[in-house]
Amino acid sequence: MENKKREIEKLVICLTDNDNVINTFPLKRQDNDDLVIWNFQDEQFEIEIITDREIRTVKHIYKSDTIAESEEEIKHKFSELAFETKMNQLINMEDGFDDADEEEGNESVKYNPYNPKLIRVDTKPFSIRQMNEMIEAGDVDLSPDFQRGFVWNDITRKSRLIESLLLRIPIPVFYFAQDEEGLFQVVDGVQRLTVINSFLKNEFRLKNLEYLSECNGKYFKKQDSRFDSLEDMFVRRIEQTQLFVNVIDPQTPGKVKYDIFKRINTGGKALNGQEIRNCLANARTRNFLHELSESENFLHATRKSISAARMADDELVLRFIAFYLIDHKIVINEYRGGMDELLNDTIEILNGLALDKFKEIRQHFFQAMDNAFYLFGGNAFRKANYVNKSLFLGISRVLCDITPQRLHEKDKDKIAGQMQMEINDNEKFRNALSMATNDARNVKLVYDTVKKIVGE
């Protein structure tokens, strides 16, 4: 994966005019020795912000009288924007993407909040003995994909959790999502449950306990060594301890589940959107996304540059599927904005989709990846060094329906050259790949341009 440092080439700031209307200003970067000049100008507005090269200090601000905010307010907004952009850039770099801005325009469809009456969460008590039996039977998924690697390695921390159980100190509530088959996926609390399950399997000795020093060095219950095991009183105390679990009912609508997951997650790393969708997906859907994102076709076309650590690869695949369903009339809605909502809805659709549709999507996805590599080689889906999500979506949508035989009849060098020319010289196309990329108008512009380039 490329690790070349990337400069911030553009910033989009929102400011208010004298009529109290919020306007969006795309600031263009101009380097001038040790300074960077960010400016925007049209018939009505003008703004210029001068910073150091690291974009840490604002040196000077000039604004036209038509902008209502003071220079100090603009300085604060700009500094916040620059910091947020740098953070997003780092996240994108880790995932293998370029630094395109995915925000949507003000005219994108806004989804209404759900009815609170649709929330269905029940609190259920489970003894640790019962919980452990469910884990061992596979009824509770203790290693969801998004949680792998997020484990406690500190023996003292693990031992103190067990000591809390021995002292009958209540531990925080757990959150599970239950699917249609009655299986549970741990949404919040997987590390604690992993530690408890590990101790009950005699995988570690207690160490550095704060109060129960007599339990130091003890396993839970060694069959061949009672001396190394907890006393029967402590064994029973652990097995009979009640864990309280908030169970999200499978009938709860997907949008509601998604919001609940966002609000309750308290793990070491907050779940991102795709990791939450992984909770919404049933086993068949999760396995399908993994199969496509781990396929040689996808890895070859993307040069293995998309990270799987936080499911960035699965989300890219899901974007293709969402628009495949729209383009091929498998769903009747059209995209009018709201990428997160579209991806959430797509997970719900996949959960109930017929097997023959999975086979159809799989075949077309592989065809899109193979065709993209045939046409563009190592530059597939890239404006420059990194994969661009909008270009991935536009190219894969167009190429998924073209057979290799038909594609080989086209002049691939001409297509690759025309693509690069459009990226370099077509300002509207370039902006659609860089700013407000999830806006419905920009999604359509990219798709239409790619279609024209390929000659479809």
VENZI-V185039 format. One record per pair of residues at least 6 apart in sequence whose C-alpha atoms are under 7 Angstrom apart, sorted by the first residue. I is the first residue (numbers start at 0). J is the second residue. D is the distance in whole Angstrom. If there is no record, write none. Layout:
i: (I/I)
j: (J/J)
d: (D/D)
This chain:
i: (0/0/8/9/9/9/9/10/10/11/11/11/11/12/12/12/13/13/13/13/14/14/14/14/14/15/15/15/15/15/16/16/16/17/17/17/24/25/26/26/26/27/27/27/28/28/28/28/29/29/29/30/33/33/34/34/34/34/35/35/35/35/36/36/36/36/37/37/37/38/38/38/39/39/39/40/44/44/45/45/46/46/46/47/47/47/48/48/48/49/49/49/49/50/50/50/51/54/57/60/88/91/91/93/94/94/94/95/95/95/95/95/96/96/96/97/97/97/99/99/99/100/100/100/100/101/101/101/101/102/102/102/103/103/103/103/104/104/107/107/107/107/107/108/108/108/109/113/117/118/118/119/119/119/120/120/120/120/121/121/121/122/122/122/122/123/123/123/124/124/124/124/125/125/125/126/126/126/126/126/127/127/127/127/127/127/128/128/131/133/134/134/138/138/139/139/139/140/140/140/141/141/141/145/145/150/151/151/154/155/155/157/158/158/158/159/162/164/165/165/165/172/172/173/173/173/173/173/174/174/174/174/174/174/174/175/175/175/175/175/175/175/175/176/176/176/176/176/176/176/177/177/177/177/177/177/178/178/179/184/187/187/187/198/199/201/201/201/201/203/204/204/204/205/205/205/205/205/206/206/207/208/214/217/217/217/218/218/218/219/219/219/220/220/221/221/253/253/257/260/264/273/273/274/274/276/277/280/280/281/284/284/288/288/289/291/292/292/292/296/296/296/297/300/300/300/300/300/301/302/305/305/306/317/318/318/319/319/319/321/321/323/324/325/325/325/334/335/336/336/336/338/363/363/364/366/367/367/367/368/370/370/371/372/374/374/375/380/380/380/380/381/381/382/389/389/390/393/393/393/394/397/414/414/417/418/421/422/422/428/428/431/431/436)
j: (95/304/28/25/26/27/28/25/26/23/24/25/26/23/24/25/21/22/23/24/21/22/23/66/68/21/22/66/67/68/65/66/67/65/66/67/39/39/37/38/39/37/38/39/35/36/37/38/35/36/37/36/51/52/49/50/51/52/49/50/51/52/47/48/49/50/47/48/49/46/47/48/45/46/47/46/63/65/62/63/61/62/63/60/61/62/59/60/61/57/58/59/60/56/57/58/57/81/74/70/98/97/98/306/305/306/311/304/305/306/385/386/385/386/387/385/386/387/432/433/434/433/434/435/436/434/435/436/437/435/436/437/435/436/437/438/435/438/335/336/337/438/439/335/336/337/337/255/251/251/255/247/248/251/245/246/247/248/245/246/247/243/244/245/246/243/244/245/241/242/243/244/241/242/243/238/239/240/241/242/237/238/239/240/241/242/238/239/196/139/140/141/182/183/182/183/184/183/184/185/185/189/193/274/309/190/157/190/206/206/207/194/205/206/208/208/208/237/233/236/237/243/244/187/188/243/244/245/185/186/187/188/244/245/246/183/184/185/186/244/245/246/247/183/184/185/186/246/247/248/183/184/246/247/248/249/249/281/249/278/264/265/266/219/219/218/219/220/221/218/216/217/218/214/215/216/217/218/215/216/215/215/229/227/228/229/227/228/229/228/229/234/228/229/227/228/279/347/275/275/270/310/314/309/310/343/285/346/350/350/349/350/313/316/313/297/312/313/316/365/368/369/368/368/369/371/372/379/379/377/311/312/312/342/342/392/392/395/396/342/345/396/330/331/332/333/439/439/437/438/439/437/399/400/399/399/395/398/399/395/398/403/379/379/411/415/415/386/387/390/391/387/390/422/432/436/432/445/446/449/449/450/452/453/452/452/428/428/429/444/445/441/445/442)
d: (7/5/6/7/6/5/6/6/5/7/6/4/6/6/5/7/6/6/5/6/6/5/7/7/7/4/6/6/6/7/6/5/5/6/6/5/7/7/5/5/5/5/5/7/7/6/5/7/6/5/6/6/6/6/7/6/5/5/6/5/6/6/7/6/5/7/6/5/6/6/4/6/6/5/7/7/6/6/6/5/6/4/6/6/5/6/6/5/6/6/5/5/6/6/4/5/7/7/7/6/5/6/6/7/6/5/6/5/5/6/6/7/5/5/6/5/6/6/7/4/6/6/5/6/6/7/5/5/5/4/7/6/5/7/5/4/6/6/6/5/7/6/7/6/5/6/7/7/6/6/7/6/6/6/6/5/5/6/6/5/7/7/6/4/6/6/5/6/6/6/5/6/5/5/6/7/5/5/4/6/7/5/6/6/6/7/5/7/6/6/7/7/5/6/6/5/6/6/5/6/6/6/7/6/7/6/7/7/7/6/6/6/5/6/7/6/7/6/6/6/6/5/6/6/5/6/5/6/6/5/5/7/6/5/6/6/5/5/5/7/6/5/6/6/5/7/7/6/5/7/4/6/7/6/6/5/5/7/6/7/6/7/7/6/6/5/6/7/7/6/5/5/5/7/5/5/6/7/5/6/7/6/7/5/5/6/6/5/6/5/6/7/5/6/7/6/7/7/7/6/7/6/6/7/7/6/7/6/6/6/6/6/6/7/6/7/6/6/6/6/6/6/6/6/7/7/5/6/7/7/7/6/6/7/7/7/6/7/7/6/6/7/6/7/7/6/6/5/7/6/5/6/5/7/6/5/5/5/4/7/6/7/6/6/5/6/6/5/6/5/5/5/7/7/6/6/7/6/5/6/6/6/6/6/6/6/7/7/5/7/6/5/7/7)
